[in-house]
Structures are given as structure tokens and as C-alpha cells.
């Protein structure tokens, strides 16, 4: 049995969205499949692809028409997030047969600490092999699993061999296996970080270690020090328990519009629509916002961000949208049109937290508005998100997935 002290697994479902689609429709098996956003919207992109589509050159994030050009026989299907969530939960239930230390990393990835399970379930490699076989037999999908002594290298291991494979990175061989890999393979090294590292001649994970923790800290601050710790194999972060939920620090929603927004009214409608989802999520998490932040990207791809405190804490979509509009109109001067907008509720506090009353607030009016919004939430929960909405949101909002709304008369009118 491999002795690594702590034994951490990182399990990654292969081509997850596409694999679920093949389970739901067996006719898709053995074919090039891509789960894509709308082909009618300019943001329509590949969200996931099967192994055959990958071999044809299709990549996640690629525009739909480009994927079709690379793979003419590509079968494009729309996403079914409820089904993906269902299969994600079933997979986690399998992991929990071996340990209660299961920490999700997205819908298709999980860390599992099986250190304390080895006396009953076998070595980390044996547990990984059992999980791999069980997922295949019970769910019809495959996983790639990394086995290591910390979370970072376990994640690296699951990425090294795909699909349907197990990779072990131990304390004895991690330098040989890990340090020669590109720096971009390390968790949290994105494009901007990779580019900056390369400008200093740091191209591999080993180069990060050689550069030293002091240099990395000067280069990136505390994040640079963390990257050096990751690269050198010194990460000791623990795998969180199944029931653990990280505190929600902010709740936001952003969108790239299907056409440029050209005036304040168009921006207001998008902000109001985005705020509907924010208000709903605040209610789900039983939180209130004390502030609002907006991020605006113009059609020259330049970003501007502004934020402000609210007069009173709120879950109200309308109050969040109004503050967002105020921030926009005070700070944006229309030198260029707007391409994308993000609205974010910030400085969140529990709904049950006592609140200092505002001398100029009208508590009766506020209570009445809250009752109306609770009724709207109830209607949407029963009949769907689009069952009720403000009249101003009818028509083309230039938002992906939002066509021009039609007014449908009751069926009795035609009888």
C-alpha cells in the first residue's frame, strides 16, 4: 500500500455535460456531441463536448459556428442543467460511501479525503479504482481520478490522464511528475498569470519553485506566495465536510448582450432583468445586501466598475436595480456603446440580523412592497420564472435567450 500520509482523491467526470446527454439519449453514444448555448445569439458557445468532438478540434468556449466548421457531423444539443445537477448528486453519493470528507469543485469535480478510510476500504489507489468502476457501472459515465498527498496535486493528477484513468502523484515522485509541467497546469494560474510568469522566464511549475517564495510574493503579492506553496508541494488545505458551505460574500449576475446597448433606457431594462435573479438568490440564501456593484464593458472591451452602499439592507430586486441604474447614470458618459453588464449585491448580511431603522424610510411602504415581492416569488416558484414580470421587460431586451415576448390571449377567447 502506498504510504503518503494524507491521501486525497480528486475525481473529475469526463465530458460531463455531454456524457449526461448520451445517458439521456443513447442514440448520441459514439458520436461527436457538443452542448451549446443558443446558435442565434452572438454569445452562443460550446459549453461541453464529447471525446470524439474534442479529437476533431472542438474546444470549450468556441463559437458554435466555428465548432461546426471544424466538425461538420457535430450534433449540437441545448444544456439541461437540472439533469446535470441530478447526476452530480448521484456521483457524490457514490463518493460518500467511502468518506464524509467530500468537497465539490463545480458540478463535475470533487475532492475526497480517504485518509481515515484506508483501514476499512483499502489503499487510496484501491478506493479510486472502486469509485471508477462504480461510476461506470451505476451511472454509465467515466471519471479520471488523481491520488496524492494534497488537494493541488490530486487535481493535477486527474487532469494528466483522460478519460477513465487513475494517476498517482506521491511524495517520492512529485518532483519528477509535476515540476516539468507547464505553469498553466497549476490550479489558479490563468492566462494573465501565465503571461506574466512567462515574461520573467517562468514557464514550468518547477520554475515557480526555483524562483523562490520571496520573488513570487513580490510579483503577485499573497497570491504569488500561495502559488509557490502549491508548486512546491507544501499545500496543507483540508478537504471540507459534505455539509460544509462556504459563506456567500456576494451575489451577482452578468450578461453579454446580443447587440450593443445604445441608451440609458436599454441599460435600465437589462439591469432590472438581472436584478430579478439576484433578488431570488438572496431569498434562497436568506441574505440581504448592504451595497450594489456594477461592472460595465463597452464595445471597445474596456471595463469600468462602480459600487455604492444602499440606504437600507434589502432583498428587493427593484431597490438593487434602482441603485445600479443610479451608479450607471452618474458614472457612464456614453463615449461608446455598452456590450455587457454585471450587477452584484455586495456586503451581504443574514436576513435575521437586526437592522438600524432609517429616519427617512417608510416602514409601512417597505412592508407592503416585501409582501408583493414574496407573492411574486411564490408565483414564479409554482409556474416558472417567466410567469410574472414587469411590463417594461416585455419586448427585445438584447439579452441572450430572450426573444420578443408575445401577449398570448386566454384559450377561452378562441372557443
C-alpha positions in Angstrom: 0.0 0.0 0.0 1.4 3.4 -1.0 2.2 5.4 2.1 1.6 9.1 1.5 0.4 10.2 4.9 -2.8 12.1 3.9 -4.5 10.5 0.9 -6.6 12.9 -1.2 -8.5 11.9 -4.3 -9.7 14.4 -7.0 -12.4 12.8 -9.2 -13.4 14.5 -12.4 -16.3 13.3 -14.5 -15.2 13.1 -18.1 -17.0 15.3 -20.6 -19.7 15.6 -18.0 -22.5 17.5 -19.8 -22.0 15.5 -23.0 -21.9 12.2 -21.1 -25.2 13.0 -19.3 -26.8 13.8 -22.7 -25.6 10.4 -24.0 -27.1 8.7 -21.0 -30.4 10.5 -21.6 -30.4 9.8 -25.4 -28.4 6.6 -26.2 -28.5 7.5 -29.9 -25.8 10.1 -29.2 -23.3 7.5 -28.0 -20.2 7.1 -30.1 -20.9 10.4 -31.9 -19.4 13.9 -31.8 -21.6 15.8 -29.4 -21.4 19.4 -28.1 -23.6 21.0 -25.5 -24.0 24.6 -26.7 -25.7 27.9 -25.9 -28.1 29.4 -28.4 -26.9 29.5 -32.0 -29.0 32.6 -32.6 -27.2 34.7 -30.0 -23.7 36.1 -30.7 -22.5 34.6 -27.3 -23.6 31.1 -28.4 -20.6 28.9 -27.5 -19.6 25.3 -26.8 -20.2 24.6 -23.1 -19.0 21.0 -23.3 -18.0 18.4 -25.8 -17.6 14.6 -26.2 -14.3 12.9 -26.7 -14.9 12.5 -30.4 -15.7 16.2 -30.8 -12.6 17.0 -28.8 -10.5 14.9 -31.2 -12.0 16.8 -34.1 -10.7 20.1 -32.6 -13.8 21.3 -30.8 -13.0 23.3 -27.7 -15.0 24.6 -24.8 -15.7 28.3 -25.3 -15.5 28.0 -29.1 -18.3 29.8 -31.0 -20.9 27.4 -32.3 -20.4 28.0 -36.0 -16.6 27.6 -35.7 -17.1 24.2 -33.9 -19.5 23.1 -36.8 -16.8 24.1 -39.3 -14.2 22.0 -37.6 -16.5 19.1 -37.1 -19.3 19.0 -39.8 -21.0 16.0 -38.3 -21.2 17.6 -34.8 -24.5 17.1 -33.1 -25.5 20.2 -31.1 -27.8 19.9 -28.1 -29.0 22.5 -25.6 -28.0 22.3 -21.9 -30.2 20.5 -19.4 -28.9 21.8 -16.1 -31.5 20.1 -13.9 -30.3 16.7 -15.3 -26.6 17.6 -14.8 -27.3 18.5 -11.2 -29.2 15.2 -10.7 -26.2 13.2 -12.0 -23.8 15.3 -10.0 -25.6 14.4 -6.8 -25.7 10.7 -7.6 -22.0 10.8 -8.2 -21.3 12.5 -4.9 -23.5 9.9 -3.2 -21.0 7.2 -4.5 -18.0 9.2 -3.1 -19.8 9.4 0.3 -19.7 5.6 0.6 -16.0 5.9 1.2 -15.7 9.2 3.2 -17.8 12.1 4.5 -15.0 14.5 3.6 -16.3 15.3 0.1 -15.7 18.8 -1.2 -17.3 19.7 -4.6 -15.4 21.8 -7.1 -18.1 22.6 -9.6 -20.8 20.1 -10.6 -18.4 17.5 -12.2 -15.4 17.6 -9.8 -14.8 16.6 -6.1 -12.0 16.2 -3.7 -12.3 13.3 -1.3 -10.1 12.8 1.7 -9.9 9.0 2.2 -7.0 9.0 4.8 -9.2 7.6 7.5 -11.0 5.1 5.2 -8.0 3.0 4.3 -8.2 0.6 7.2 -11.7 -0.4 6.0 -11.8 0.3 2.3 -8.2 -0.3 1.2 -5.5 2.0 -0.1 -6.1 5.3 -1.9 -5.4 3.6 -5.2 -7.8 0.7 -4.4 -10.6 3.2 -3.4 -10.0 5.2 -6.6 -10.3 2.1 -8.6 -13.6 1.1 -6.9 -15.0 4.5 -7.5 -14.0 4.5 -11.1 -15.7 1.1 -11.7 -18.8 2.0 -9.6 -19.4 5.3 -11.5 -19.2 3.4 -14.8 -21.4 0.5 -13.8 -24.1 2.5 -11.9 -24.2 5.8 -13.9 -22.8 4.8 -17.2 -20.2 7.6 -17.1 -16.4 7.7 -16.6 -14.1 9.5 -14.2 -10.5 10.4 -14.1 -9.0 10.4 -10.6 -5.9 11.8 -9.2 -4.4 10.3 -6.0 -2.0 12.4 -4.0 -1.0 13.8 -0.6 -2.6 17.2 -1.1 -5.5 18.7 -3.0 -3.4 20.6 -5.5 -1.5 17.6 -6.8 -4.6 15.4 -6.7 -6.3 17.9 -9.0 -3.2 17.8 -11.3 -3.3 14.0 -11.3 -6.9 13.9 -12.5 -6.0 16.2 -15.4 -3.0 14.2 -16.5 -4.8 11.2 -17.9 -8.2 11.3 -19.6 -10.6 9.7 -19.9 -11.3 6.9 -17.4 -7.9 6.8 -15.7 -6.1 7.0 -12.4 -2.9 8.9 -11.8 -0.9 8.7 -8.6 1.4 11.6 -7.5 3.3 10.7 -4.3 5.7 12.5 -2.0 8.5 10.4 -3.6 7.9 11.2 -7.2 6.0 14.5 -7.4 9.1 16.5 -8.4 9.7 14.3 -11.5 6.0 14.2 -12.4 4.9 17.8 -11.6 7.8 20.2 -11.9 8.3 19.7 -15.7 4.6 20.5 -16.4 3.6 23.9 -17.9 2.9 26.6 -15.2 -0.7 26.9 -16.6 -1.4 23.4 -15.4 -1.2 24.6 -11.8 -4.6 25.5 -10.2 -5.3 29.2 -10.2 -2.7 30.0 -12.9 -4.9 31.7 -15.6 -3.9 33.3 -18.8 -2.9 36.7 -17.3 -0.8 35.0 -14.6 0.8 32.6 -17.1 1.7 35.6 -19.4 3.3 37.5 -16.5 5.2 34.4 -15.4 6.5 33.8 -18.9 7.7 37.4 -19.1 10.1 36.5 -16.3 11.1 33.3 -17.9 9.0 31.1 -15.6 7.3 28.6 -17.9 7.0 25.4 -15.8 5.8 24.6 -12.3 9.4 23.8 -11.4 10.4 27.3 -12.5 7.9 28.8 -9.9 9.6 26.7 -7.2 13.1 27.8 -8.3 12.1 31.5 -8.4 11.5 31.3 -4.6 8.7 32.4 -2.4 10.0 35.9 -1.9 10.2 36.6 -5.6 6.7 35.2 -6.2 5.4 37.3 -3.4 6.9 40.5 -4.8 5.4 39.6 -8.2 1.9 38.7 -7.2 1.5 39.6 -3.5 0.0 37.0 -1.2 -1.4 35.1 -4.3 2.2 34.7 -5.5 3.2 33.1 -2.2 0.3 30.8 -2.4 1.2 29.7 -5.9 4.8 28.9 -4.7 3.3 26.8 -1.8 1.2 24.9 -4.3 4.0 24.3 -6.7 6.5 23.2 -4.0 4.0 20.5 -2.7 3.5 22.3 0.6 -0.3 22.8 0.4 -2.0 21.6 3.6 -5.5 22.8 2.9 -8.1 20.4 4.1 -11.0 18.8 2.3 -14.2 20.1 3.7 -17.0 18.0 5.1 -20.0 17.1 3.0 -22.3 19.5 4.8 -19.9 22.5 4.6 -21.0 25.6 2.7 -18.6 28.4 2.1 -20.1 31.8 3.2 -21.6 33.7 0.3 -19.8 37.0 0.0 -21.6 38.5 -2.9 -24.4 37.5 -5.4 -24.3 38.8 -8.9 -25.5 38.2 -12.4 -23.9 39.4 -15.7 -24.6 39.1 -19.3 -23.1 39.9 -22.7 -25.8 41.4 -24.8 -26.9 40.2 -28.2 -26.4 43.7 -29.6 -24.9 46.8 -28.2 -26.9 48.9 -25.7 -27.2 52.4 -27.0 -29.0 54.5 -24.3 -29.9 54.6 -20.6 -33.3 53.0 -21.1 -31.9 49.9 -22.7 -29.3 49.6 -19.9 -32.1 50.0 -17.3 -34.1 47.1 -18.7 -31.1 44.8 -18.6 -30.2 45.8 -15.1 -33.8 45.3 -13.9 -33.9 41.8 -15.5 -30.5 40.9 -14.0 -31.7 42.0 -10.6 -34.6 39.6 -10.6 -32.2 36.7 -10.3 -30.2 38.4 -7.7 -33.2 39.1 -5.5 -34.3 35.4 -5.8 -30.8 34.1 -4.8 -30.7 36.5 -1.8 -34.0 35.0 -0.6 -32.8 31.4 -1.2 -29.7 32.1 0.9 -31.6 34.2 3.4 -29.3 37.2 2.9 -29.7 40.9 2.4 -27.5 43.3 0.5 -25.9 46.4 2.0 -24.4 47.6 -1.2 -24.5 47.3 -5.0 -21.7 47.0 -7.5 -21.9 47.2 -11.3 -19.4 46.3 -14.0 -19.7 47.7 -17.4 -17.9 46.6 -20.5 -18.1 48.8 -23.6 -17.9 47.7 -27.2 -14.2 48.5 -27.1 -13.9 45.8 -24.4 -12.9 48.3 -21.7 -14.2 47.6 -18.2 -15.4 50.1 -15.6 -16.6 49.1 -12.1 -18.5 51.2 -9.6 -20.2 50.5 -6.2 -22.2 52.2 -3.5 -23.9 51.5 -0.2 -27.7 51.1 0.0 -29.7 53.3 2.4 -31.2 50.2 4.0 -30.4 46.5 3.7 -32.6 44.8 1.1 -33.5 41.7 -0.9 -35.6 43.7 -3.2 -34.8 43.3 -7.0 -36.2 46.8 -7.6 -34.1 48.5 -5.0 -31.0 46.8 -6.3 -31.8 47.7 -9.9 -32.5 51.3 -9.0 -29.2 51.7 -7.2 -27.5 50.0 -10.2 -29.1 52.5 -12.6 -28.1 55.4 -10.4 -24.5 54.2 -10.4 -24.5 53.8 -14.1 -26.1 57.2 -15.0 -23.8 59.0 -12.6 -20.6 57.4 -14.0 -21.1 56.4 -17.7 -20.9 59.2 -20.3 -21.7 57.3 -23.5 -18.4 57.7 -25.4 -19.1 54.2 -26.7 -22.0 51.8 -26.6 -22.3 49.1 -23.9 -21.6 45.4 -24.6 -22.0 43.7 -21.3 -23.3 44.4 -17.8 -22.9 42.8 -14.4 -24.9 43.7 -11.3 -23.8 42.4 -8.0 -25.3 42.6 -4.5 -22.4 43.1 -2.0 -21.7 43.4 1.7 -24.2 40.7 2.5 -25.7 40.1 5.9 -28.1 37.5 7.3 -31.8 38.4 6.8 -32.3 37.8 10.5 -29.7 40.3 11.6 -31.2 43.3 13.5 -31.3 46.5 11.4 -30.9 50.1 12.4 -34.0 51.9 11.3 -33.6 54.8 8.8 -35.4 58.0 9.9 -36.4 58.8 6.3 -37.6 55.3 5.4 -41.3 54.4 5.3 -41.6 51.0 7.1 -45.3 50.6 6.1 -44.5 51.1 2.4 -41.5 48.8 2.7 -43.5 46.0 4.3 -46.2 46.3 1.6 -43.5 46.0 -1.2 -41.9 43.0 0.5 -45.3 41.2 0.6 -45.8 41.9 -3.1 -42.3 40.5 -3.9 -43.0 37.4 -1.7 -46.2 36.8 -3.7 -44.3 37.2 -7.0 -41.6 34.7 -5.7 -44.4 32.2 -4.8 -46.0 32.5 -8.3 -42.7 32.0 -10.0 -41.9 29.0 -7.8 -45.1 27.3 -8.9 -45.4 28.4 -12.6 -41.8 29.3 -13.7 -39.6 32.3 -13.8 -41.4 34.0 -16.7 -44.9 33.5 -15.1 -44.9 37.1 -13.9 -42.6 40.1 -14.6 -42.7 43.9 -15.1 -44.3 45.1 -18.3 -41.2 47.2 -19.1 -39.4 43.9 -19.6 -41.6 42.9 -22.5 -40.0 43.1 -25.9 -36.4 42.6 -27.1 -34.0 43.4 -24.2 -31.0 42.4 -26.3 -30.3 39.6 -23.8 -29.3 36.1 -24.8 -32.2 33.7 -24.7 -34.7 36.5 -24.6 -36.7 37.0 -27.7 -39.6 39.4 -28.2 -42.4 38.5 -25.8 -45.8 37.8 -27.3 -49.0 38.6 -25.5 -51.0 35.3 -25.5 -54.7 35.6 -25.1 -56.6 33.1 -22.8 -57.7 30.0 -24.7 -61.3 30.8 -23.9 -61.1 33.7 -26.4 -60.9 31.3 -29.2 -63.7 29.0 -28.3 
